């Protein structure tokens, strides 16, 4: 089973080393074509003010919880 650190490292690769990730990048990282399919993981997470990007650490936690 993957750890939070595993998810953070993998997501940072898709975000070109950044600490934030877009919905589109997250979808690609998880193997989805439609970015809206990852909304379940982003529900309850606030985007970084002024952007449409989310902190990878928070996204990794949501993935670990199964998007609940």
C-alpha positions, 0 to 999 in steps of 0.5 A: 500500500502506498504511503502519503509520502509516495503519493506526494512524490508521484504527484510532484513529478506530474506537477514538475516538482511544484508543491501545488497541482492542478485538477488536470495534472491530478487527473493525468497522475491518477490515469483519468482522462476527464479532470472532473473525475478527480473532484471527489479528491478535491472536495473540501480542499481550498485552492491556493488563493488566486489560482486553481491549484491545490497543495499536493500534501492535502491532495495526497491525504484526500487520496489516502482517505479515498476521496471521502 
